[in-house]
Structure formats: structure tokens, C-alpha cells
Amino acid sequence: MRILGISGSLRSGSFNSSALRTCAELLPDDVEFRSFDRLAQIPLFNEDVRQHDFPDSVEELRREIAEADSVIIATPEYNYSVPGVLKNAIDWASCRPPQPFNEKLVGIIGSSRGILGTARAQYHLRQTFVYLNATVLNRPEVFIMTAHEKFDQDGKLTDEPTREILKDFLMKLLDRTRPSH
């Protein structure tokens, strides 16, 4: 089984990228976790460019999504919504058939210094994925609030209750991803 992680943050010390690394650490050994780390290389969406050729970074993202059994998106929240770089990547990935998010299971998590832990950004992402016909894991919701108190200076998630919430999230994601027998 393969899970793709996408962090919506470009910051080197990103709590969201750290949360994805924690997900990779908590997954069983038989699950392959890959992170897409070329978000900064995806150009701003432009229909003129799309009509001529897809950038290599977009093709790679589309391939990674298509090959994954499920996707975890870790999003920050900027101005009560989804970061532009993340929305831009989703727009590029989904703008031509076959649209790789179609019927894909997507789990959404987020970390922030604030007390809402990216709740508004996550709800905006859910709206986008409704249109893209993805299946969003509804529960448990993972809002890592006051992230600066939960991750150490090396980006390790040290808050045990938050680690337990992430474990529960991952087990639910795996249960929904694995084919039923």
C-alpha cells in the first residue's frame, strides 16, 4: 500500500511537513509513505501554459497522486483559507483527464500556532475535493493547534495526545484504503 503526503507549506521548519514525517513514522512497516516535495517548483496555473504542455513538476505530482492508494494533505491556514501554493498544485493536478483525485481517499490534517489548528483551511479543502469527486476521510479531524508547543526544535511531535490522534487518523485511513475481503 502506498500513501502520498503533500504539505501545503514551503517553510523549511514547517509544522505541517513535520506532521507528515510523524505520519510516516507511525505507519505500519508494510505501508510505503512518500512525500511530494516539489510544490515550490509548480508554476502558477496558466491556461495558456496548460494548453501547450504540462510542467514536469505537475506531471510528477499527477503521477504520484494516481499511483497512491490514498493521499494525506497537511495544510497550514493563511487568511482563514488554503495556502495559494497548495490550491495552485491541486488546480494543476486536476485540470486534465484523467483527474487523479477522482474517487481517491484523501485525509486532511493541519498544524498551526493558533487555537483553531487550520479548521477553516481544512473545510475549504473539503469543498474543493467534493468537486473533484475525492472521498475525504471525515473523522477523526486532526487540528494540531498551538503547534509550537507540540513539536520540538527538530520538528519531532512530542505531544503524546496529538500522536494518539494522528495514530487513530492513520488507522482509519488505512482501514478505508485497504480493499475489503
KOLDOKE-115984 format. One record per atom (N, C-alpha, C, O): residue number from 1; residue in three letters; atom name; x, y, z. Coordinates in steps of 0.1 Angstrom, whole numbers. Layout:
  resi  resn  name      X      Y      Z
   NUM   ALA    CA      X      Y      Z
...
***
This chain:
  resi  resn  name      X      Y      Z
     1   MET     N      8    -12      0
     1   MET    CA      0      0      0
     1   MET     C      9     12      0
     1   MET     O     19     13      7
     2   ARG     N      5     23     -7
     2   ARG    CA     12     35     -8
     2   ARG     C      4     47     -5
     2   ARG     O     -7     48    -10
     3   ILE     N      9     55      4
     3   ILE    CA      3     68      8
     3   ILE     C     11     79      4
     3   ILE     O     24     79      6
     4   LEU     N      5     89     -2
     4   LEU    CA     13    101     -6
     4   LEU     C     10    112      4
     4   LEU     O     -2    115      7
     5   GLY     N     20    119      8
     5   GLY    CA     18    131     17
     5   GLY     C     22    143      9
     5   GLY     O     32    144      2
     6   ILE     N     13    153     11
     6   ILE    CA     16    166      5
     6   ILE     C     14    177     16
     6   ILE     O      4    179     22
     7   SER     N     25    184     18
     7   SER    CA     25    196     27
     7   SER     C     22    208     20
     7   SER     O     28    211      9
     8   GLY     N     12    216     25
     8   GLY    CA      9    229     18
     8   GLY     C     18    240     23
     8   GLY     O     15    252     20
     9   SER     N     29    237     29
     9   SER    CA     38    247     34
     9   SER     C     51    246     27
     9   SER     O     56    235     25
    10   LEU     N     57    257     24
    10   LEU    CA     71    257     18
    10   LEU     C     81    260     28
    10   LEU     O     93    259     25
    11   ARG     N     78    264     40
    11   ARG    CA     87    268     51
    11   ARG     C     96    256     55
    11   ARG     O     90    245     57
    12   SER     N    109    258     56
    12   SER    CA    118    248     60
    12   SER     C    114    241     73
    12   SER     O    116    229     75
    13   GLY     N    110    249     83
    13   GLY    CA    106    244     96
    13   GLY     C     92    242     98
    13   GLY     O     86    243    109
    14   SER     N     85    238     87
    14   SER    CA     70    237     87
    14   SER     C     65    227     97
    14   SER     O     70    215     97
    15   PHE     N     55    231    105
    15   PHE    CA     49    221    114
    15   PHE     C     41    211    106
    15   PHE     O     40    199    110
    16   ASN     N     35    215     94
    16   ASN    CA     28    206     86
    16   ASN     C     37    195     79
    16   ASN     O     33    184     79
    17   SER     N     48    199     75
    17   SER    CA     58    189     70
    17   SER     C     62    180     81
    17   SER     O     64    168     79
    18   SER     N     64    186     93
    18   SER    CA     68    177    104
    18   SER     C     56    168    108
    18   SER     O     59    156    111
    19   ALA     N     44    172    107
    19   ALA    CA     32    163    109
    19   ALA     C     32    152     99
    19   ALA     O     29    140    103
    20   LEU     N     36    154     87
    20   LEU    CA     36    143     77
    20   LEU     C     48    134     80
    20   LEU     O     46    122     79
    21   ARG     N     59    139     85
    21   ARG    CA     70    130     89
    21   ARG     C     66    121    100
    21   ARG     O     69    110    101
    22   THR     N     58    127    109
    22   THR    CA     52    119    120
    22   THR     C     43    108    115
    22   THR     O     43     97    120
    23   CYS     N     35    111    105
    23   CYS    CA     26    101     99
    23   CYS     C     34     90     94
    23   CYS     O     31     78     96
    24   ALA     N     45     93     87
    24   ALA    CA     53     83     81
    24   ALA     C     59     74     92
    24   ALA     O     60     62     90
    25   GLU     N     63     80    103
    25   GLU    CA     69     73    114
    25   GLU     C     59     63    121
    25   GLU     O     62     53    125
    26   LEU     N     46     68    121
    26   LEU    CA     36     60    128
    26   LEU     C     29     49    120
    26   LEU     O     22     40    125
    27   LEU     N     31     49    107
    27   LEU    CA     25     39     98
    27   LEU     C     32     25    100
    27   LEU     O     43     25    103
    28   PRO     N     24     15     98
    28   PRO    CA     30      1     98
    28   PRO     C     41      0     88
    28   PRO     O     41      7     78
    29   ASP     N     50    -10     90
    29   ASP    CA     61    -12     81
    29   ASP     C     57    -16     67
    29   ASP     O     64    -14     57
    30   ASP     N     45    -22     65
    30   ASP    CA     41    -27     52
    30   ASP     C     34    -16     44
    30   ASP     O     29    -18     33
    31   VAL     N     34     -3     49
    31   VAL    CA     28      8     41
    31   VAL     C     40     17     37
    31   VAL     O     48     21     45
    32   GLU     N     40     20     24
    32   GLU    CA     50     29     18
    32   GLU     C     45     43     19
    32   GLU     O     33     46     14
    33   PHE     N     52     52     25
    33   PHE    CA     48     66     26
    33   PHE     C     58     74     17
    33   PHE     O     70     73     19
    34   ARG     N     52     82      8
    34   ARG    CA     60     91      0
    34   ARG     C     55    105      2
    34   ARG     O     43    108      3
    35   SER     N     65    115      2
    35   SER    CA     61    129      3
    35   SER     C     64    135    -11
    35   SER     O     75    133    -16
    36   PHE     N     55    143    -15
    36   PHE    CA     57    152    -27
    36   PHE     C     64    165    -22
    36   PHE     O     57    172    -15
    37   ASP     N     76    167    -26
    37   ASP    CA     83    179    -20
    37   ASP     C     87    189    -31
    37   ASP     O     96    197    -29
    38   ARG     N     80    189    -42
    38   ARG    CA     83    198    -53
    38   ARG     C     72    209    -54
    38   ARG     O     71    215    -65
    39   LEU     N     65    212    -44
    39   LEU    CA     54    222    -45
    39   LEU     C     59    235    -50
    39   LEU     O     52    242    -57
    40   ALA     N     71    239    -45
    40   ALA    CA     77    252    -49
    40   ALA     C     80    253    -64
    40   ALA     O     82    264    -69
    41   GLN     N     81    241    -70
    41   GLN    CA     85    241    -84
    41   GLN     C     73    241    -94
    41   GLN     O     75    242   -106
    42   ILE     N     61    241    -88
    42   ILE    CA     49    241    -97
    42   ILE     C     46    256   -100
    42   ILE     O     44    264    -90
    43   PRO     N     46    260   -113
    43   PRO    CA     43    274   -116
    43   PRO     C     29    278   -113
    43   PRO     O     20    269   -111
    44   LEU     N     26    291   -113
    44   LEU    CA     12    295   -112
    44   LEU     C      4    290   -123
    44   LEU     O      9    289   -135
    45   PHE     N     -8    285   -120
    45   PHE    CA    -16    279   -131
    45   PHE     C    -19    290   -141
    45   PHE     O    -23    301   -138
    46   ASN     N    -18    286   -154
    46   ASN    CA    -20    294   -165
    46   ASN     C    -26    286   -176
    46   ASN     O    -19    276   -181
    47   GLU     N    -38    289   -180
    47   GLU    CA    -44    281   -191
    47   GLU     C    -36    280   -204
    47   GLU     O    -37    270   -211
    48   ASP     N    -30    291   -207
    48   ASP    CA    -21    291   -219
    48   ASP     C    -10    281   -218
    48   ASP     O     -8    274   -228
    49   VAL     N     -4    280   -207
    49   VAL    CA      7    270   -205
    49   VAL     C      1    256   -205
    49   VAL     O      6    247   -212
    50   ARG     N    -10    254   -199
    50   ARG    CA    -17    241   -198
    50   ARG     C    -20    236   -212
    50   ARG     O    -19    224   -214
    51   GLN     N    -25    245   -221
    51   GLN    CA    -29    240   -234
    51   GLN     C    -17    236   -242
    51   GLN     O    -19    228   -252
    52   HIS     N     -5    240   -239
    52   HIS    CA      7    236   -247
    52   HIS     C     14    225   -241
    52   HIS     O     18    215   -248
    53   ASP     N     17    225   -228
    53   ASP    CA     25    214   -222
    53   ASP     C     23    215   -207
    53   ASP     O     21    226   -201
    54   PHE     N     24    204   -200
    54   PHE    CA     24    204   -186
    54   PHE     C     38    205   -180
    54   PHE     O     47    197   -185
    55   PRO     N     41    213   -170
    55   PRO    CA     54    213   -164
    55   PRO     C     58    199   -158
    55   PRO     O     49    192   -154
    56   ASP     N     70    196   -158
    56   ASP    CA     75    183   -153
    56   ASP     C     70    181   -138
    56   ASP     O     66    170   -134
    57   SER     N     71    192   -130
    57   SER    CA     67    191   -116
    57   SER     C     52    187   -115
    57   SER     O     48    180   -106
    58   VAL     N     44    192   -124
    58   VAL    CA     29    189   -124
    58   VAL     C     27    174   -128
    58   VAL     O     19    167   -122
    59   GLU     N     34    170   -138
    59   GLU    CA     33    156   -143
    59   GLU     C     37    147   -132
    59   GLU     O     31    136   -130
    60   GLU     N     48    150   -124
    60   GLU    CA     52    142   -113
    60   GLU     C     42    141   -102
    60   GLU     O     39    131    -97
    61   LEU     N     36    153    -99
    61   LEU    CA     25    153    -89
    61   LEU     C     13    145    -93
    61   LEU     O      8    137    -85
    62   ARG     N      9    146   -106
    62   ARG    CA     -2    138   -111
    62   ARG     C      1    123   -110
    62   ARG     O     -8    115   -106
    63   ARG     N     13    119   -114
    63   ARG    CA     17    105   -113
    63   ARG     C     17    100    -99
    63   ARG     O     12     89    -96
    64   GLU     N     23    108    -90
    64   GLU    CA     23    104    -76
    64   GLU     C      9    102    -70
    64   GLU     O      7     93    -62
    65   ILE     N      0    111    -73
    65   ILE    CA    -14    110    -68
    65   ILE     C    -20     98    -74
    65   ILE     O    -26     90    -66
    66   ALA     N    -19     96    -87
    66   ALA    CA    -25     84    -93
    66   ALA     C    -20     71    -88
    66   ALA     O    -28     61    -87
    67   GLU     N     -7     70    -85
    67   GLU    CA     -1     58    -80
    67   GLU     C     -4     55    -65
    67   GLU     O     -2     44    -61
    68   ALA     N     -8     65    -58
    68   ALA    CA    -10     64    -44
    68   ALA     C    -24     57    -41
    68   ALA     O    -33     59    -49
    69   ASP     N    -25     49    -31
    69   ASP    CA    -38     44    -27
    69   ASP     C    -46     54    -19
    69   ASP     O    -58     53    -20
    70   SER     N    -39     63    -13
    70   SER    CA    -46     74     -6
    70   SER     C    -36     85     -4
    70   SER     O    -24     84     -6
    71   VAL     N    -42     97     -1
    71   VAL    CA    -34    109      0
    71   VAL     C    -36    116     13
    71   VAL     O    -48    117     18
    72   ILE     N    -26    121     20
    72   ILE    CA    -27    129     32
    72   ILE     C    -22    143     28
    72   ILE     O    -11    144     24
    73   ILE     N    -31    153     31
    73   ILE    CA    -27    167     28
    73   ILE     C    -26    173     42
    73   ILE     O    -35    173     50
    74   ALA     N    -14    179     45
    74   ALA    CA    -12    187     57
    74   ALA     C    -12    202     53
    74   ALA     O     -3    206     46
    75   THR     N    -22    209     58
    75   THR    CA    -23    223     53
    75   THR     C    -21    233     64
    75   THR     O    -27    231     75
    76   PRO     N    -14    243     62
    76   PRO    CA    -14    255     71
    76   PRO     C    -27    263     68
    76   PRO     O    -35    259     59
    77   GLU     N    -29    273     75
    77   GLU    CA    -41    282     72
    77   GLU     C    -36    296     70
    77   GLU     O    -29    302     79
    78   TYR     N    -38    302     59
    78   TYR    CA    -34    316     56
    78   TYR     C    -47    324     53
    78   TYR     O    -55    320     44
    79   ASN     N    -49    334     61
    79   ASN    CA    -60    343     59
    79   ASN     C    -74    335     59
    79   ASN     O    -82    338     50
    80   TYR     N    -75    326     68
    80   TYR    CA    -87    318     70
    80   TYR     C    -89    308     59
    80   TYR     O   -101    303     57
    81   SER     N    -79    305     51
    81   SER    CA    -82    296     40
    81   SER     C    -69    288     36
    81   SER     O    -59    287     44
    82   VAL     N    -70    281     25
    82   VAL    CA    -59    273     20
    82   VAL     C    -48    281     14
    82   VAL     O    -50    291      7
    83   PRO     N    -35    277     17
    83   PRO    CA    -24    284     11
    83   PRO     C    -25    284     -4
    83   PRO     O    -28    274    -10
    84   GLY     N    -21    295    -11
    84   GLY    CA    -22    296    -25
    84   GLY     C    -14    285    -32
    84   GLY     O    -18    280    -42
    85   VAL     N     -2    282    -27
    85   VAL    CA      7    272    -33
    85   VAL     C      0    258    -33
    85   VAL     O      2    251    -43
    86   LEU     N     -7    255    -23
    86   LEU    CA    -14    242    -23
    86   LEU     C    -26    242    -32
    86   LEU     O    -28    232    -40
    87   LYS     N    -34    252    -32
    87   LYS    CA    -45    253    -41
    87   LYS     C    -41    253    -56
    87   LYS     O    -47    246    -64
    88   ASN     N    -30    260    -58
    88   ASN    CA    -24    260    -72
    88   ASN     C    -20    246    -76
    88   ASN     O    -23    242    -88
    89   ALA     N    -14    239    -68
    89   ALA    CA    -10    225    -71
    89   ALA     C    -22    216    -74
    89   ALA     O    -21    208    -83
    90   ILE     N    -32    217    -65
    90   ILE    CA    -44    209    -67
    90   ILE     C    -51    213    -81
    90   ILE     O    -55    204    -88
    91   ASP     N    -51    226    -84
    91   ASP    CA    -57    230    -96
    91   ASP     C    -49    225   -108
    91   ASP     O    -56    219   -118
    92   TRP     N    -36    225   -108
    92   TRP    CA    -28    220   -119
    92   TRP     C    -30    205   -120
    92   TRP     O    -33    199   -131
    93   ALA     N    -30    198   -109
    93   ALA    CA    -31    183   -109
    93   ALA     C    -44    178   -115
    93   ALA     O    -45    167   -121
    94   SER     N    -55    186   -113
    94   SER    CA    -68    182   -116
    94   SER     C    -74    187   -129
    94   SER     O    -85    184   -132
    95   CYS     N    -66    195   -136
    95   CYS    CA    -72    202   -147
    95   CYS     C    -72    195   -161
    95   CYS     O    -77    200   -171
    96   ARG     N    -68    182   -161
    96   ARG    CA    -69    175   -173
    96   ARG     C    -72    160   -170
    96   ARG     O    -67    155   -160
    97   PRO     N    -80    153   -178
    97   PRO    CA    -83    139   -176
    97   PRO     C    -70    131   -179
    97   PRO     O    -62    134   -187
    98   PRO     N    -69    120   -172
    98   PRO    CA    -78    115   -161
    98   PRO     C    -74    123   -148
    98   PRO     O    -62    124   -145
    99   GLN     N    -84    128   -142
    99   GLN    CA    -82    137   -130
    99   GLN     C    -78    127   -118
    99   GLN     O    -86    119   -114
   100   PRO     N    -66    128   -113
   100   PRO    CA    -61    118   -103
   100   PRO     C    -68    118    -90
   100   PRO     O    -66    108    -82
   101   PHE     N    -75    128    -86
   101   PHE    CA    -82    128    -73
   101   PHE     C    -95    121    -74
   101   PHE     O   -101    118    -63
   102   ASN     N   -100    118    -86
   102   ASN    CA   -113    111    -87
   102   ASN     C   -114     98    -79
   102   ASN     O   -106     89    -82
   103   GLU     N   -123     97    -70
   103   GLU    CA   -125     86    -62
   103   GLU     C   -113     82    -53
   103   GLU     O   -113     71    -48
   104   LYS     N   -104     91    -51
   104   LYS    CA    -92     88    -43
   104   LYS     C    -96     92    -28
   104   LYS     O   -103    102    -26
   105   LEU     N    -91     84    -19
   105   LEU    CA    -93     87     -5
   105   LEU     C    -83     98     -1
   105   LEU     O    -71     96     -3
   106   VAL     N    -88    109      5
   106   VAL    CA    -79    120      9
   106   VAL     C    -82    122     24
   106   VAL     O    -93    124     28
   107   GLY     N    -71    122     32
   107   GLY    CA    -71    126     46
   107   GLY     C    -65    140     47
   107   GLY     O    -55    143     41
   108   ILE     N    -71    149     55
   108   ILE    CA    -67    162     56
   108   ILE     C    -63    165     71
   108   ILE     O    -71    162     80
   109   ILE     N    -51    170     73
   109   ILE    CA    -47    174     87
   109   ILE     C    -41    188     86
   109   ILE     O    -39    193     75
   110   GLY     N    -39    194     97
   110   GLY    CA    -32    207     97
   110   GLY     C    -27    211    110
   110   GLY     O    -32    207    121
   111   SER     N    -16    219    110
   111   SER    CA     -9    224    122
   111   SER     C     -8    239    121
   111   SER     O     -5    244    110
   112   SER     N    -10    245    132
   112   SER    CA     -8    260    132
   112   SER     C     -5    264    147
   112   SER     O     -7    257    156
   113   ARG     N      0    276    148
   113   ARG    CA      3    282    161
   113   ARG     C    -10    286    168
   113   ARG     O    -10    288    180
   114   GLY     N    -20    288    160
   114   GLY    CA    -33    293    166
   114   GLY     C    -41    282    173
   114   GLY     O    -37    271    174
   115   ILE     N    -52    287    178
   115   ILE    CA    -61    277    186
   115   ILE     C    -71    270    178
   115   ILE     O    -78    261    183
   116   LEU     N    -72    273    165
   116   LEU    CA    -82    266    157
   116   LEU     C    -75    255    148
   116   LEU     O    -82    247    142
   117   GLY     N    -62    255    148
   117   GLY    CA    -54    244    141
   117   GLY     C    -58    242    127
   117   GLY     O    -59    230    123
   118   THR     N    -60    252    119
   118   THR    CA    -63    251    105
   118   THR     C    -77    246    101
   118   THR     O    -79    242     90
   119   ALA     N    -87    247    110
   119   ALA    CA   -100    243    108
   119   ALA     C   -106    249     95
   119   ALA     O   -112    242     87
   120   ARG     N   -105    262     94
   120   ARG    CA   -111    269     83
   120   ARG     C   -105    264     69
   120   ARG     O   -112    262     60
   121   ALA     N    -92    263     69
   121   ALA    CA    -85    259     57
   121   ALA     C    -89    244     53
   121   ALA     O    -91    241     41
   122   GLN     N    -90    236     63
   122   GLN    CA    -94    222     61
   122   GLN     C   -108    221     55
   122   GLN     O   -111    213     46
   123   TYR     N   -117    230     60
   123   TYR    CA   -131    230     54
   123   TYR     C   -131    235     40
   123   TYR     O   -139    230     32
   124   HIS     N   -123    244     37
   124   HIS    CA   -122    249     23
   124   HIS     C   -116    238     14
   124   HIS     O   -121    236      3
   125   LEU     N   -107    231     19
   125   LEU    CA   -101    219     11
   125   LEU     C   -112    209      8
   125   LEU     O   -113    203     -3
   126   ARG     N   -120    206     19
   126   ARG    CA   -131    197     17
   126   ARG     C   -140    201      5
   126   ARG     O   -145    192     -2
   127   GLN     N   -143    214      4
   127   GLN    CA   -152    218     -7
   127   GLN     C   -145    216    -20
   127   GLN     O   -152    211    -29
   128   THR     N   -133    218    -21
   128   THR    CA   -125    215    -34
   128   THR     C   -126    201    -37
   128   THR     O   -128    197    -49
   129   PHE     N   -124    192    -27
   129   PHE    CA   -124    178    -30
   129   PHE     C   -138    172    -33
   129   PHE     O   -139    162    -39
   130   VAL     N   -149    179    -28
   130   VAL    CA   -162    175    -33
   130   VAL     C   -163    176    -48
   130   VAL     O   -168    167    -55
   131   TYR     N   -159    188    -53
   131   TYR    CA   -159    190    -67
   131   TYR     C   -151    180    -75
   131   TYR     O   -154    175    -86
   132   LEU     N   -139    176    -69
   132   LEU    CA   -130    167    -76
   132   LEU     C   -134    152    -74
   132   LEU     O   -127    143    -79
   133   ASN     N   -145    150    -67
   133   ASN    CA   -150    136    -65
   133   ASN     C   -141    127    -58
   133   ASN     O   -141    115    -60
   134   ALA     N   -133    133    -49
   134   ALA    CA   -125    126    -40
   134   ALA     C   -133    122    -28
   134   ALA     O   -143    128    -25
   135   THR     N   -129    112    -21
   135   THR    CA   -136    108     -8
   135   THR     C   -127    113      3
   135   THR     O   -116    109      5
   136   VAL     N   -132    122     11
   136   VAL    CA   -125    128     22
   136   VAL     C   -128    120     35
   136   VAL     O   -140    118     38
   137   LEU     N   -117    116     42
   137   LEU    CA   -119    110     55
   137   LEU     C   -125    120     64
   137   LEU     O   -118    130     68
   138   ASN     N   -137    118     69
   138   ASN    CA   -143    128     77
   138   ASN     C   -139    128     92
   138   ASN     O   -138    139     98
   139   ARG     N   -136    117     97
   139   ARG    CA   -133    116    111
   139   ARG     C   -122    106    113
   139   ARG     O   -121     96    106
   140   PRO     N   -113    107    122
   140   PRO    CA   -112    119    131
   140   PRO     C   -106    131    124
   140   PRO     O    -98    130    115
   141   GLU     N   -110    143    128
   141   GLU    CA   -105    155    123
   141   GLU     C    -92    158    131
   141   GLU     O    -91    155    143
   142   VAL     N    -82    162    124
   142   VAL    CA    -69    165    130
   142   VAL     C    -65    179    129
   142   VAL     O    -60    184    118
   143   PHE     N    -67    187    140
   143   PHE    CA    -64    201    140
   143   PHE     C    -53    202    151
   143   PHE     O    -56    203    163
   144   ILE     N    -41    203    147
   144   ILE    CA    -29    204    156
   144   ILE     C    -28    219    159
   144   ILE     O    -21    227    153
   145   MET     N    -34    223    170
   145   MET    CA    -34    237    175
   145   MET     C    -22    240    184
   145   MET     O    -16    230    189
   146   THR     N    -18    252    185
   146   THR    CA     -6    256    193
   146   THR     C      6    247    190
   146   THR     O     12    241    199
   147   ALA     N      8    245    177
   147   ALA    CA     18    235    172
   147   ALA     C     32    238    178
   147   ALA     O     40    229    180
   148   HIS     N     35    251    180
   148   HIS    CA     49    254    185
   148   HIS     C     51    248    199
   148   HIS     O     63    248    203
   149   GLU     N     40    244    206
   149   GLU    CA     42    238    219
   149   GLU     C     42    223    218
   149   GLU     O     45    216    228
   150   LYS     N     39    217    206
   150   LYS    CA     37    203    204
   150   LYS     C     49    196    196
   150   LYS     O     50    184    197
   151   PHE     N     56    204    189
   151   PHE    CA     68    199    182
   151   PHE     C     80    205    188
   151   PHE     O     81    217    192
   152   ASP     N     91    197    189
   152   ASP    CA    104    202    194
   152   ASP     C    111    210    183
   152   ASP     O    106    211    172
   153   GLN     N    123    215    186
   153   GLN    CA    130    223    177
   153   GLN     C    135    215    164
   153   GLN     O    139    221    154
   154   ASP     N    135    202    165
   154   ASP    CA    139    194    154
   154   ASP     C    127    189    146
   154   ASP     O    129    182    136
   155   GLY     N    115    194    149
   155   GLY    CA    103    190    142
   155   GLY     C     97    177    146
   155   GLY     O     88    172    139
   156   LYS     N    101    172    158
   156   LYS    CA     95    159    163
   156   LYS     C     83    163    171
   156   LYS     O     83    171    179
   157   LEU     N     72    156    168
   157   LEU    CA     60    157    175
   157   LEU     C     61    151    189
   157   LEU     O     62    138    190
   158   THR     N     62    159    199
   158   THR    CA     65    153    213
   158   THR     C     52    153    221
   158   THR     O     52    147    232
   159   ASP     N     41    158    217
   159   ASP    CA     29    158    224
   159   ASP     C     22    145    222
   159   ASP     O     16    142    212
   160   GLU     N     21    137    233
   160   GLU    CA     16    123    232
   160   GLU     C      1    123    228
   160   GLU     O     -3    114    220
   161   PRO     N     -8    131    234
   161   PRO    CA    -22    130    230
   161   PRO     C    -23    133    215
   161   PRO     O    -32    127    208
   162   THR     N    -15    142    209
   162   THR    CA    -16    145    195
   162   THR     C    -11    134    187
   162   THR     O    -17    131    176
   163   ARG     N     -1    127    191
   163   ARG    CA      4    115    185
   163   ARG     C     -7    104    184
   163   ARG     O     -8     97    174
   164   GLU     N    -14    103    195
   164   GLU    CA    -25     93    196
   164   GLU     C    -36     97    186
   164   GLU     O    -42     88    179
   165   ILE     N    -39    109    185
   165   ILE    CA    -49    114    175
   165   ILE     C    -45    111    161
   165   ILE     O    -52    106    152
   166   LEU     N    -32    113    158
   166   LEU    CA    -27    110    145
   166   LEU     C    -27     95    142
   166   LEU     O    -30     91    131
   167   LYS     N    -23     87    152
   167   LYS    CA    -24     72    150
   167   LYS     C    -38     68    147
   167   LYS     O    -40     60    138
   168   ASP     N    -48     73    154
   168   ASP    CA    -62     70    151
   168   ASP     C    -66     74    137
   168   ASP     O    -72     66    130
   169   PHE     N    -62     86    133
   169   PHE    CA    -65     91    120
   169   PHE     C    -59     81    109
   169   PHE     O    -65     77    100
   170   LEU     N    -46     77    111
   170   LEU    CA    -39     68    102
   170   LEU     C    -46     55    101
   170   LEU     O    -47     49     90
   171   MET     N    -50     49    113
   171   MET    CA    -56     36    113
   171   MET     C    -70     37    105
   171   MET     O    -73     28     98
   172   LYS     N    -77     48    107
   172   LYS    CA    -90     49    100
   172   LYS     C    -87     51     85
   172   LYS     O    -94     45     77
   173   LEU     N    -77     58     81
   173   LEU    CA    -73     60     67
   173   LEU     C    -69     46     61
   173   LEU     O    -74     43     50
   174   LEU     N    -61     39     68
   174   LEU    CA    -57     26     63
   174   LEU     C    -69     16     62
   174   LEU     O    -70      9     52
   175   ASP     N    -78     16     72
   175   ASP    CA    -90      8     71
   175   ASP     C    -98     11     59
   175   ASP     O   -104      2     52
   176   ARG     N   -100     24     56
   176   ARG    CA   -108     28     44
   176   ARG     C   -100     26     31
   176   ARG     O   -106     25     21
   177   THR     N    -87     25     32
   177   THR    CA    -79     24     19
   177   THR     C    -77      9     15
   177   THR     O    -78      6      3
   178   ARG     N    -76      1     25
   178   ARG    CA    -73    -14     22
   178   ARG     C    -86    -19     16
   178   ARG     O    -97    -17     20
   179   PRO     N    -84    -27      6
   179   PRO    CA    -96    -34      0
   179   PRO     C   -102    -44     10
   179   PRO     O    -95    -51     17
   180   SER     N   -115    -44     10
   180   SER    CA   -122    -53     20
   180   SER     C   -122    -67     14
   180   SER     O   -124    -69      2
   181   HIS     N   -121    -77     22
   181   HIS    CA   -121    -91     18
   181   HIS     C   -133    -98     23
   181   HIS     O   -135   -110     20
***
